[in-house]
Amino acid sequence: MGKKLYVGNLAFSVTSESLSSLFAQYGTVESAKVITDRDTGRSKGFAFVEMASPDEAQKCIQEVGGRDFEGRQVNVSEAKPQEPRTGGGGGGFSRGGGRDRY
């Protein structure tokens, strides 16, 4: 089973492909995904990389973390599980007005 890594402080020019190439130097990359803004398509400056084994993931944390990549010093750590989102959104219908009728 693979190990997922969080990669932060990425330059906005980094692509999933260039990130995969960087991590492939240290082991087998299962997946690499730069997170982008859904409206603009621009990178948010972080990514997730899944390595084939925990040993390879640990090696990446040590070797790539703190390294300069495309002009930025990247942070690499073990990814934390995503917490379930709560709250919902939108709220309810409001009959508020601002117009008093007398």
Z-matrix of the N, CA and C atoms (Angstrom, degrees):
N
C 1 1.451
C 2 1.516 1 109.37
N 3 1.326 2 116.86 1 139.27
C 4 1.456 3 122.23 2 -177.45
C 5 1.516 4 113.24 3 -76.60
N 6 1.293 5 114.07 4 172.87
C 7 1.454 6 121.45 5 179.41
C 8 1.519 7 108.11 6 -126.52
N 9 1.321 8 117.49 7 127.27
C 10 1.456 9 122.33 8 -176.66
C 11 1.527 10 110.08 9 -91.43
N 12 1.338 11 114.86 10 135.08
C 13 1.454 12 121.90 11 -179.97
C 14 1.525 13 110.24 12 -117.10
N 15 1.326 14 115.04 13 145.54
C 16 1.462 15 122.18 14 172.28
C 17 1.522 16 106.87 15 -97.07
N 18 1.319 17 117.06 16 131.62
C 19 1.457 18 122.17 17 178.98
C 20 1.527 19 107.02 18 -122.12
N 21 1.322 20 116.70 19 116.28
C 22 1.463 21 120.80 20 -176.41
C 23 1.521 22 112.74 21 -117.90
N 24 1.329 23 114.72 22 172.80
C 25 1.462 24 124.45 23 179.81
C 26 1.528 25 111.34 24 62.25
N 27 1.322 26 116.61 25 39.27
C 28 1.462 27 121.13 26 179.81
C 29 1.524 28 111.11 27 -82.44
N 30 1.318 29 115.70 28 146.62
C 31 1.459 30 120.89 29 171.54
C 32 1.526 31 107.72 30 -66.69
N 33 1.322 32 117.48 31 149.49
C 34 1.459 33 120.85 32 -178.06
C 35 1.528 34 111.93 33 -68.23
N 36 1.334 35 117.18 34 -14.72
C 37 1.460 36 121.25 35 179.65
C 38 1.528 37 113.06 36 -82.85
N 39 1.328 38 118.13 37 -11.04
C 40 1.468 39 122.11 38 -178.11
C 41 1.525 40 109.63 39 -68.22
N 42 1.329 41 115.65 40 133.97
C 43 1.465 42 121.43 41 176.14
C 44 1.527 43 109.46 42 -110.07
N 45 1.312 44 116.53 43 166.43
C 46 1.463 45 120.83 44 176.67
C 47 1.523 46 110.58 45 -59.80
N 48 1.334 47 116.44 46 -36.62
C 49 1.463 48 121.25 47 -178.99
C 50 1.531 49 111.75 48 -68.12
N 51 1.347 50 116.98 49 -44.79
C 52 1.464 51 119.28 50 -179.69
C 53 1.529 52 110.79 51 -67.16
N 54 1.311 53 116.59 52 -34.99
C 55 1.464 54 121.16 53 177.80
C 56 1.525 55 110.54 54 -67.06
N 57 1.318 56 116.40 55 -42.40
C 58 1.455 57 121.29 56 178.07
C 59 1.532 58 110.57 57 -60.69
N 60 1.331 59 116.97 58 -41.78
C 61 1.467 60 121.31 59 178.69
C 62 1.524 61 111.63 60 -62.32
N 63 1.320 62 116.73 61 -40.59
C 64 1.463 63 120.48 62 178.73
C 65 1.530 64 110.99 63 -62.22
N 66 1.323 65 116.86 64 -48.15
C 67 1.464 66 120.88 65 -176.56
C 68 1.522 67 112.69 66 -73.56
N 69 1.336 68 117.30 67 -25.85
C 70 1.466 69 121.38 68 179.58
C 71 1.523 70 112.00 69 -63.79
N 72 1.326 71 117.70 70 -19.79
C 73 1.467 72 121.43 71 177.11
C 74 1.533 73 111.53 72 -66.19
N 75 1.340 74 116.40 73 -18.28
C 76 1.465 75 120.96 74 -174.91
C 77 1.517 76 113.63 75 -115.82
N 78 1.330 77 117.78 76 3.36
C 79 1.457 78 120.53 77 178.91
C 80 1.514 79 111.49 78 157.34
N 81 1.319 80 115.26 79 -170.46
C 82 1.458 81 121.71 80 -177.82
C 83 1.521 82 110.42 81 -85.82
N 84 1.324 83 115.65 82 120.96
C 85 1.462 84 121.46 83 179.30
C 86 1.522 85 108.53 84 -90.48
N 87 1.322 86 116.74 85 118.91
C 88 1.466 87 121.91 86 177.45
C 89 1.531 88 109.97 87 -78.28
N 90 1.349 89 116.08 88 -41.72
C 91 1.461 90 120.54 89 177.79
C 92 1.522 91 109.25 90 -159.84
N 93 1.325 92 115.74 91 154.35
C 94 1.459 93 122.52 92 175.65
C 95 1.522 94 107.17 93 -143.47
N 96 1.317 95 117.19 94 125.35
C 97 1.467 96 120.56 95 -175.52
C 98 1.519 97 109.93 96 -138.76
N 99 1.344 98 115.42 97 112.91
C 100 1.457 99 120.99 98 172.59
C 101 1.525 100 106.45 99 -78.54
N 102 1.319 101 116.74 100 130.18
C 103 1.463 102 121.80 101 -178.09
C 104 1.524 103 108.70 102 -82.87
N 105 1.334 104 115.66 103 129.36
C 106 1.460 105 120.68 104 -177.83
C 107 1.522 106 111.04 105 -119.94
N 108 1.320 107 114.67 106 157.22
C 109 1.451 108 121.90 107 176.18
C 110 1.526 109 108.31 108 -70.17
N 111 1.303 110 117.05 109 131.46
C 112 1.466 111 120.05 110 -175.05
C 113 1.524 112 112.31 111 -68.54
N 114 1.312 113 119.00 112 -27.45
C 115 1.463 114 121.26 113 -178.62
C 116 1.526 115 112.90 114 -84.84
N 117 1.343 116 116.37 115 -43.61
C 118 1.465 117 119.81 116 -174.56
C 119 1.526 118 113.19 117 -99.01
N 120 1.329 119 117.69 118 -21.12
C 121 1.460 120 121.37 119 -176.91
C 122 1.518 121 112.79 120 78.82
N 123 1.326 122 117.41 121 1.56
C 124 1.465 123 122.35 122 -179.13
C 125 1.525 124 109.88 123 -80.83
N 126 1.331 125 116.07 124 145.62
C 127 1.460 126 121.62 125 178.85
C 128 1.525 127 110.27 126 -59.10
N 129 1.324 128 115.63 127 144.73
C 130 1.460 129 120.70 128 175.06
C 131 1.526 130 111.60 129 -92.28
N 132 1.345 131 116.71 130 -0.90
C 133 1.462 132 120.00 131 176.11
C 134 1.519 133 114.67 132 90.42
N 135 1.334 134 116.66 133 11.20
C 136 1.469 135 119.08 134 175.00
C 137 1.519 136 109.59 135 -145.52
N 138 1.328 137 114.97 136 165.85
C 139 1.459 138 120.36 137 -175.65
C 140 1.521 139 109.91 138 -153.19
N 141 1.325 140 114.99 139 170.82
C 142 1.456 141 122.29 140 172.74
C 143 1.520 142 108.41 141 -125.73
N 144 1.318 143 115.51 142 134.16
C 145 1.459 144 122.06 143 177.95
C 146 1.513 145 107.31 144 -125.58
N 147 1.328 146 116.45 145 131.77
C 148 1.462 147 120.30 146 177.29
C 149 1.519 148 108.67 147 -109.38
N 150 1.324 149 115.36 148 121.19
C 151 1.456 150 121.84 149 178.64
C 152 1.524 151 109.21 150 -96.42
N 153 1.340 152 115.98 151 156.49
C 154 1.464 153 121.31 152 -174.82
C 155 1.522 154 113.45 153 -67.41
N 156 1.339 155 117.91 154 -31.04
C 157 1.469 156 119.40 155 -178.26
C 158 1.522 157 110.45 156 -139.17
N 159 1.337 158 116.58 157 156.73
C 160 1.462 159 120.23 158 177.07
C 161 1.537 160 112.66 159 -60.96
N 162 1.333 161 117.72 160 -33.49
C 163 1.468 162 120.31 161 179.10
C 164 1.525 163 111.03 162 -65.19
N 165 1.343 164 116.37 163 -42.61
C 166 1.460 165 120.28 164 177.62
C 167 1.524 166 110.99 165 -65.17
N 168 1.321 167 116.35 166 -38.57
C 169 1.461 168 120.82 167 178.61
C 170 1.531 169 110.43 168 -62.81
N 171 1.332 170 116.72 169 -43.47
C 172 1.464 171 120.89 170 179.17
C 173 1.525 172 110.95 171 -63.23
N 174 1.321 173 116.13 172 -39.29
C 175 1.461 174 120.45 173 178.47
C 176 1.532 175 110.19 174 -63.15
N 177 1.329 176 117.20 175 -40.27
C 178 1.466 177 121.23 176 178.10
C 179 1.530 178 111.53 177 -64.43
N 180 1.324 179 116.58 178 -40.67
C 181 1.465 180 120.08 179 178.35
C 182 1.528 181 109.60 180 -58.47
N 183 1.330 182 116.25 181 -43.72
C 184 1.467 183 121.00 182 -178.26
C 185 1.522 184 112.71 183 -73.43
N 186 1.335 185 117.44 184 -41.47
C 187 1.464 186 121.57 185 -172.89
C 188 1.533 187 114.03 186 -85.68
N 189 1.316 188 116.94 187 -38.68
C 190 1.461 189 119.98 188 -174.89
C 191 1.529 190 111.42 189 -92.40
N 192 1.328 191 117.02 190 -33.68
C 193 1.458 192 120.82 191 -179.86
C 194 1.525 193 111.11 192 -58.64
N 195 1.326 194 115.97 193 127.64
C 196 1.452 195 121.06 194 -179.90
C 197 1.521 196 113.94 195 86.02
N 198 1.309 197 116.79 196 -4.50
C 199 1.457 198 121.87 197 -178.52
C 200 1.536 199 110.18 198 -83.44
N 201 1.335 200 115.60 199 148.09
C 202 1.453 201 120.73 200 176.42
C 203 1.530 202 109.10 201 -79.12
N 204 1.327 203 116.27 202 125.84
C 205 1.463 204 121.34 203 178.17
C 206 1.517 205 108.03 204 -136.69
N 207 1.314 206 116.23 205 115.03
C 208 1.463 207 124.09 206 -178.17
C 209 1.527 208 111.62 207 53.66
N 210 1.344 209 115.46 208 41.40
C 211 1.462 210 120.62 209 174.00
C 212 1.515 211 116.57 210 88.28
N 213 1.316 212 118.70 211 1.44
C 214 1.474 213 121.40 212 179.22
C 215 1.527 214 109.38 213 -128.86
N 216 1.323 215 115.51 214 145.55
C 217 1.463 216 121.09 215 177.24
C 218 1.532 217 107.33 216 -86.79
N 219 1.344 218 116.84 217 107.61
C 220 1.460 219 121.08 218 -172.51
C 221 1.528 220 112.40 219 -80.86
N 222 1.323 221 114.48 220 150.37
C 223 1.466 222 122.44 221 174.93
C 224 1.523 223 107.49 222 -106.40
N 225 1.318 224 117.21 223 134.49
C 226 1.457 225 121.14 224 177.92
C 227 1.520 226 108.22 225 -130.27
N 228 1.332 227 116.45 226 128.69
C 229 1.457 228 121.23 227 177.30
C 230 1.517 229 109.17 228 -149.52
N 231 1.309 230 115.03 229 167.75
C 232 1.456 231 119.93 230 177.10
C 233 1.523 232 108.51 231 -66.65
N 234 1.316 233 116.79 232 132.97
C 235 1.463 234 121.10 233 -179.87
C 236 1.515 235 109.74 234 -71.64
N 237 1.317 236 115.93 235 139.55
C 238 1.461 237 121.36 236 176.59
C 239 1.521 238 107.90 237 -90.68
N 240 1.330 239 117.16 238 148.18
C 241 1.471 240 119.19 239 178.55
C 242 1.527 241 110.58 240 -60.99
N 243 1.328 242 115.84 241 142.28
C 244 1.454 243 120.31 242 179.47
C 245 1.517 244 109.17 243 -69.24
N 246 1.325 245 115.80 244 131.39
C 247 1.455 246 119.87 245 178.83
C 248 1.516 247 109.26 246 -82.47
N 249 1.331 248 116.80 247 144.76
C 250 1.468 249 118.60 248 179.20
C 251 1.527 250 110.30 249 -63.06
N 252 1.300 251 114.80 250 140.48
C 253 1.463 252 119.30 251 -179.97
C 254 1.520 253 109.12 252 -83.24
N 255 1.297 254 114.96 253 142.58
C 256 1.463 255 120.15 254 179.31
C 257 1.514 256 109.06 255 -124.79
N 258 1.280 257 115.49 256 169.63
C 259 1.451 258 119.49 257 172.14
C 260 1.509 259 114.99 258 103.25
N 261 1.282 260 117.77 259 -41.68
C 262 1.453 261 117.79 260 -177.15
C 263 1.511 262 109.32 261 83.29
N 264 1.231 263 118.99 262 -127.46
C 265 1.449 264 119.90 263 -179.32
C 266 1.490 265 110.33 264 -177.08
N 267 1.244 266 115.03 265 -158.26
C 268 1.442 267 125.52 266 170.28
C 269 1.503 268 120.77 267 46.50
N 270 1.270 269 120.33 268 -42.57
C 271 1.453 270 120.88 269 -174.43
C 272 1.514 271 111.12 270 79.09
N 273 1.296 272 115.91 271 -174.03
C 274 1.458 273 119.71 272 -177.02
C 275 1.517 274 112.15 273 -102.32
N 276 1.281 275 114.54 274 -178.36
C 277 1.462 276 121.71 275 179.31
C 278 1.516 277 108.77 276 -78.39
N 279 1.295 278 115.65 277 133.83
C 280 1.460 279 119.97 278 179.64
C 281 1.516 280 109.50 279 -114.65
N 282 1.305 281 115.60 280 137.34
C 283 1.462 282 119.56 281 178.23
C 284 1.516 283 110.42 282 -97.30
N 285 1.301 284 115.47 283 13.60
C 286 1.454 285 119.12 284 -178.55
C 287 1.495 286 111.91 285 -53.95
N 288 1.229 287 116.54 286 158.70
C 289 1.435 288 118.82 287 -174.89
C 290 1.490 289 109.89 288 -145.41
N 291 1.050 290 132.88 289 -95.45
C 292 1.432 291 132.25 290 -171.77
C 293 1.508 292 106.32 291 125.79
N 294 1.262 293 113.76 292 3.79
C 295 1.459 294 118.55 293 -178.91
C 296 1.529 295 108.35 294 -120.97
N 297 1.264 296 116.00 295 109.61
C 298 1.470 297 119.45 296 179.28
C 299 1.523 298 108.88 297 -88.80
N 300 1.300 299 115.67 298 136.13
C 301 1.473 300 119.36 299 178.72
C 302 1.511 301 108.90 300 -111.80
N 303 1.315 302 114.44 301 123.10
C 304 1.461 303 119.72 302 178.31
C 305 1.493 304 110.29 303 -122.07
